Amino acid sequence: MLAMAVALYLAGRQAGDFERIRLEQSSIVIEVSDFGTKRIDLLDSYWARLIVETNDVRGVALCLQSRDTKVPIGRHRDEAGRLVLARQLHLALVRRRRPA
């Protein structure tokens, strides 16, 4: 019975977890909520680059890096979702660097 209560409690907490990535005029805003803790990272979009790493445990891991700041992204998605996110972000970052 206790195990079921703990499982329901953790599932409820994880249901509130999220990640939002917004590309604004000159910045990328990454808002993450994990277990009730909310964090917002702001990256310079001109210098931002997407880092795609593969490992045996999680498969594909993604990070956005701008200058000395490196922020993991896509942790709330499965591997297929992370690959879709990587493709979309890569295209968006390339478009931002093109002269208007």
VEXTI-384715 format. One record per residue (C-alpha): residue number from 1; chain; x, y, z. Coordinates in nm, 2 decimals. Each point is the difference from the previous one (the first is absolute). Layout:
N
  num  cadena       u       v       w
  NUM       A       X       Y       Z
...
% end
This chain:
100
  num  cadena       u       v       w
    1       A    0.00    0.00    0.00
    2       A    0.28    0.24    0.09
    3       A    0.18   -0.08   -0.33
    4       A   -0.32    0.09   -0.19
    5       A   -0.03    0.33    0.18
    6       A    0.36    0.09   -0.07
    7       A   -0.04   -0.09   -0.37
    8       A   -0.31    0.22   -0.03
    9       A    0.17    0.28    0.18
   10       A    0.30   -0.01   -0.24
   11       A   -0.22   -0.03   -0.30
   12       A   -0.19    0.30    0.11
   13       A    0.31    0.20    0.05
   14       A    0.14   -0.10   -0.34
   15       A   -0.32    0.09   -0.17
   16       A    0.08    0.37    0.09
   17       A    0.35   -0.03   -0.15
   18       A    0.05    0.19   -0.33
   19       A    0.25    0.16   -0.23
   20       A   -0.07    0.31   -0.21
   21       A    0.24    0.13   -0.26
   22       A   -0.07    0.34   -0.15
   23       A    0.20    0.17   -0.28
   24       A   -0.02    0.37    0.05
   25       A    0.15    0.29   -0.19
   26       A    0.35   -0.04    0.13
   27       A   -0.03   -0.27    0.26
   28       A   -0.11   -0.36    0.07
   29       A   -0.20   -0.04    0.32
   30       A    0.00   -0.35    0.15
   31       A   -0.25   -0.04    0.28
   32       A    0.01   -0.34    0.19
   33       A   -0.21   -0.12    0.29
   34       A    0.12   -0.32    0.17
   35       A   -0.16   -0.13    0.32
   36       A   -0.15    0.34    0.08
   37       A    0.33    0.19   -0.06
   38       A   -0.01    0.25   -0.28
   39       A    0.31    0.13   -0.18
   40       A    0.03    0.25   -0.29
   41       A    0.31    0.02   -0.21
   42       A    0.07    0.27   -0.25
   43       A    0.24   -0.06   -0.29
   44       A    0.13    0.24   -0.27
   45       A   -0.16   -0.14   -0.31
   46       A    0.27    0.12   -0.24
   47       A    0.27   -0.21    0.19
   48       A   -0.23   -0.29    0.08
   49       A    0.08   -0.34   -0.14
   50       A   -0.17   -0.33    0.04
   51       A    0.21   -0.29    0.14
   52       A   -0.12   -0.35   -0.07
   53       A    0.17   -0.28    0.19
   54       A   -0.07   -0.37   -0.01
   55       A    0.05   -0.24    0.29
   56       A   -0.09   -0.36    0.09
   57       A   -0.23    0.09    0.29
   58       A   -0.23    0.27   -0.13
   59       A    0.07   -0.02   -0.38
   60       A   -0.01    0.36   -0.13
   61       A    0.07    0.29    0.25
   62       A   -0.04    0.36   -0.11
   63       A    0.14    0.33    0.14
   64       A   -0.01    0.36   -0.12
   65       A    0.32    0.19    0.06
   66       A    0.07    0.37   -0.03
   67       A    0.34    0.12    0.09
   68       A    0.08   -0.16    0.35
   69       A   -0.36   -0.10    0.08
   70       A   -0.11   -0.36   -0.08
   71       A   -0.37   -0.10    0.06
   72       A   -0.13   -0.35   -0.04
   73       A   -0.33   -0.02   -0.19
   74       A   -0.25   -0.26   -0.10
   75       A    0.02   -0.20    0.32
   76       A   -0.38   -0.04    0.01
   77       A   -0.01   -0.16   -0.34
   78       A    0.07   -0.34   -0.12
   79       A    0.29   -0.06   -0.25
   80       A   -0.22    0.05   -0.31
   81       A   -0.13    0.32    0.15
   82       A    0.35    0.13    0.07
   83       A    0.10   -0.07   -0.36
   84       A   -0.30    0.20   -0.13
   85       A    0.09    0.28    0.24
   86       A    0.36   -0.01   -0.12
   87       A   -0.11    0.03   -0.36
   88       A   -0.24    0.29    0.07
   89       A    0.25    0.19    0.21
   90       A    0.28   -0.05   -0.25
   91       A   -0.21    0.15   -0.28
   92       A   -0.12    0.29    0.22
   93       A    0.36    0.09    0.10
   94       A    0.13   -0.02   -0.35
   95       A   -0.28    0.24   -0.12
   96       A    0.08    0.25    0.27
   97       A    0.37    0.02   -0.11
   98       A   -0.09    0.07   -0.36
   99       A    0.02    0.37   -0.10
  100       A   -0.35    0.16   -0.06
% end
